[in-house]
């Protein structure tokens, strides 16, 4: 009986797969249904494959479908020469009102370099990296150099996921462009040695019928990255994430030394929470703001952007009642700072007042992945006495508190006079007003058991 059940299930699986409606995007003979955009690199057909040939002195070149696609499953095989970056565009556009027709949109990365980000998602000529493989390091081994690789892209609603050779690579939730063309990229080159190198594609097919039926189950081997500002995706909600700031109101927040939200010093504009410039003094204008409730074990995410020379911070294990006088509320701090322009970067010990550091206690590495003039993602993980600081997907520091070593560290810091500093079981979360303009968005938290 058990054997019959298994055979029946296999039959239905095979029947389901065979019923999938695939449409070839490339007929193996000519480039009917495709058009070249932007650059002047050559595309030719060799042994049933499209071969893109790099050319010096031309910008990125794209061979794009003449049709647009919204929800789809796309499969293809690809091979690329060493040192030649490339990609496959999806839901992309070329409009006269955007950079004179420059191709822009989501790109499936093809990266044969030692960085090994093939299968990641790049937003070409728009927002840059949406899903580098620092977010899913195990996928860096999926790509095979100097060989044919199989690729799969599932774009269904706000979900875009990628695979190489059956290994999950990228997983984003975004609504920027619901449909657009598919395009094969030959990247611009600068060195003579890269002239004439090739990237090849074959067996290109697409499914646009009953797509949800053929979606791969959401196992989330590749962690999801929600790109839609101030939202919780269905998976995030299922995984326990909630918004700490809704992107519109001051609900859930108050002044650290007030019972209500500050009436000045903070602004909400286009989904961004801004602390306004007021001279650089610590908590002297609108003042710090804190969450209405306390948190114990959690993963906290905050996107932040600093203006030139700015200083701010994200604090946790804050006790708002500890300091009712001048200055900021007391708590452990993920430092936010313009290391190049703010004088505080030169104070402290061994750089422990620089961006990403546990302020005045533990320095972040000098080579941290900070994006100047852009939003950066700070992550703070607290599991009991173990704490980690992350920046843009890279762990900066980790430490243990509530022990002799921690107490000794505090004793040589500016916090030495505050009793039991950093050892609270729980506390409020704080965004700091240090008199400089700093922007925040996507403030969300996942509470841990």
Secondary structure in CASP SS format (residue, H / E / C, confidence):
PFRMAT SS
TARGET T0000
AUTHOR 0000-0000-0000
METHOD secondary structure of the structure
MODEL  1
X C 1.00
X H 1.00
X H 1.00
X H 1.00
X H 1.00
X H 1.00
X H 1.00
X H 1.00
X H 1.00
X H 1.00
X H 1.00
X H 1.00
X H 1.00
X H 1.00
X H 1.00
X H 1.00
X H 1.00
X H 1.00
X C 1.00
X C 1.00
X C 1.00
X C 1.00
X E 1.00
X E 1.00
X C 1.00
X C 1.00
X C 1.00
X C 1.00
X C 1.00
X C 1.00
X C 1.00
X C 1.00
X C 1.00
X E 1.00
X E 1.00
X E 1.00
X E 1.00
X C 1.00
X C 1.00
X C 1.00
X C 1.00
X E 1.00
X E 1.00
X E 1.00
X E 1.00
X E 1.00
X C 1.00
X C 1.00
X E 1.00
X E 1.00
X E 1.00
X E 1.00
X E 1.00
X C 1.00
X C 1.00
X E 1.00
X C 1.00
X C 1.00
X C 1.00
X C 1.00
X E 1.00
X E 1.00
X E 1.00
X E 1.00
X E 1.00
X C 1.00
X C 1.00
X C 1.00
X E 1.00
X C 1.00
X C 1.00
X E 1.00
X E 1.00
X E 1.00
X E 1.00
X E 1.00
X E 1.00
X E 1.00
X E 1.00
X E 1.00
X C 1.00
X C 1.00
X C 1.00
X C 1.00
X C 1.00
X E 1.00
X E 1.00
X E 1.00
X E 1.00
X E 1.00
X E 1.00
X E 1.00
X E 1.00
X C 1.00
X C 1.00
X C 1.00
X C 1.00
X C 1.00
X H 1.00
X H 1.00
X H 1.00
X C 1.00
X C 1.00
X E 1.00
X E 1.00
X E 1.00
X E 1.00
X E 1.00
X E 1.00
X E 1.00
X C 1.00
X C 1.00
X C 1.00
X C 1.00
X C 1.00
X C 1.00
X C 1.00
X C 1.00
X C 1.00
X C 1.00
X E 1.00
X E 1.00
X E 1.00
X E 1.00
X C 1.00
X C 1.00
X C 1.00
X E 1.00
X E 1.00
X E 1.00
X E 1.00
X C 1.00
X H 1.00
X H 1.00
X H 1.00
X C 1.00
X H 1.00
X H 1.00
X H 1.00
X H 1.00
X H 1.00
X C 1.00
X C 1.00
X C 1.00
X C 1.00
X C 1.00
X C 1.00
X C 1.00
X E 1.00
X E 1.00
X E 1.00
X E 1.00
X E 1.00
X E 1.00
X E 1.00
X E 1.00
X C 1.00
X C 1.00
X E 1.00
X E 1.00
X E 1.00
X E 1.00
X E 1.00
X E 1.00
X C 1.00
X C 1.00
X E 1.00
X E 1.00
X E 1.00
X E 1.00
X E 1.00
X E 1.00
X E 1.00
X C 1.00
X C 1.00
X C 1.00
X C 1.00
X C 1.00
X C 1.00
X E 1.00
X E 1.00
X E 1.00
X E 1.00
X E 1.00
X E 1.00
X E 1.00
X C 1.00
X C 1.00
X E 1.00
X C 1.00
X C 1.00
X H 1.00
X H 1.00
X H 1.00
X C 1.00
X C 1.00
X C 1.00
X E 1.00
X E 1.00
X E 1.00
X E 1.00
X E 1.00
X E 1.00
X E 1.00
X E 1.00
X E 1.00
X E 1.00
X C 1.00
X C 1.00
X C 1.00
X H 1.00
X H 1.00
X H 1.00
X H 1.00
X C 1.00
X C 1.00
X C 1.00
X C 1.00
X C 1.00
X C 1.00
X C 1.00
X C 1.00
X C 1.00
X C 1.00
X E 1.00
X E 1.00
X C 1.00
X C 1.00
X C 1.00
X C 1.00
X C 1.00
X C 1.00
X C 1.00
X H 1.00
X H 1.00
X H 1.00
X H 1.00
X H 1.00
X H 1.00
X C 1.00
X E 1.00
X E 1.00
X E 1.00
X C 1.00
X C 1.00
X C 1.00
X C 1.00
X C 1.00
X C 1.00
X C 1.00
X C 1.00
X C 1.00
X E 1.00
X E 1.00
X E 1.00
X C 1.00
X C 1.00
X C 1.00
X C 1.00
X C 1.00
X C 1.00
X C 1.00
X C 1.00
X C 1.00
X C 1.00
X E 1.00
X E 1.00
X E 1.00
X E 1.00
X C 1.00
X C 1.00
X E 1.00
X E 1.00
X E 1.00
X E 1.00
X C 1.00
X C 1.00
X C 1.00
X C 1.00
X C 1.00
X C 1.00
X C 1.00
X C 1.00
X C 1.00
X C 1.00
X C 1.00
X C 1.00
X C 1.00
X E 1.00
X E 1.00
X E 1.00
X C 1.00
X C 1.00
X C 1.00
X E 1.00
X C 1.00
X C 1.00
X E 1.00
X E 1.00
X E 1.00
X E 1.00
X E 1.00
X E 1.00
X E 1.00
X E 1.00
X E 1.00
X C 1.00
X C 1.00
X C 1.00
X C 1.00
X E 1.00
X E 1.00
X E 1.00
X E 1.00
X E 1.00
X E 1.00
X E 1.00
X E 1.00
X E 1.00
X C 1.00
X C 1.00
X C 1.00
X C 1.00
X C 1.00
X C 1.00
X C 1.00
X C 1.00
X C 1.00
X C 1.00
X E 1.00
X E 1.00
X E 1.00
X E 1.00
X E 1.00
X E 1.00
X E 1.00
X E 1.00
X C 1.00
X C 1.00
X C 1.00
X C 1.00
X C 1.00
X H 1.00
X H 1.00
X H 1.00
X H 1.00
X C 1.00
X C 1.00
X C 1.00
X C 1.00
X C 1.00
X C 1.00
X C 1.00
X C 1.00
X C 1.00
X C 1.00
X C 1.00
X E 1.00
X C 1.00
X C 1.00
X C 1.00
X E 1.00
X C 1.00
X C 1.00
X C 1.00
X C 1.00
X C 1.00
X C 1.00
X C 1.00
X C 1.00
X C 1.00
X C 1.00
X C 1.00
X C 1.00
X C 1.00
X E 1.00
X E 1.00
X E 1.00
X E 1.00
X E 1.00
X E 1.00
X E 1.00
X E 1.00
X C 1.00
X C 1.00
X E 1.00
X E 1.00
X E 1.00
X E 1.00
X E 1.00
X E 1.00
X C 1.00
X C 1.00
X E 1.00
X E 1.00
X E 1.00
X E 1.00
X E 1.00
X E 1.00
X E 1.00
X C 1.00
X C 1.00
X C 1.00
X H 1.00
X H 1.00
X H 1.00
X H 1.00
X H 1.00
X H 1.00
X H 1.00
X H 1.00
X C 1.00
X C 1.00
X C 1.00
X C 1.00
X C 1.00
X C 1.00
X C 1.00
X C 1.00
X C 1.00
X C 1.00
X C 1.00
X C 1.00
X C 1.00
X C 1.00
X C 1.00
X E 1.00
X E 1.00
X E 1.00
X E 1.00
X E 1.00
X C 1.00
X C 1.00
X C 1.00
X C 1.00
X C 1.00
X C 1.00
X E 1.00
X E 1.00
X E 1.00
X E 1.00
X E 1.00
X E 1.00
X E 1.00
X E 1.00
X E 1.00
X E 1.00
X C 1.00
X C 1.00
END
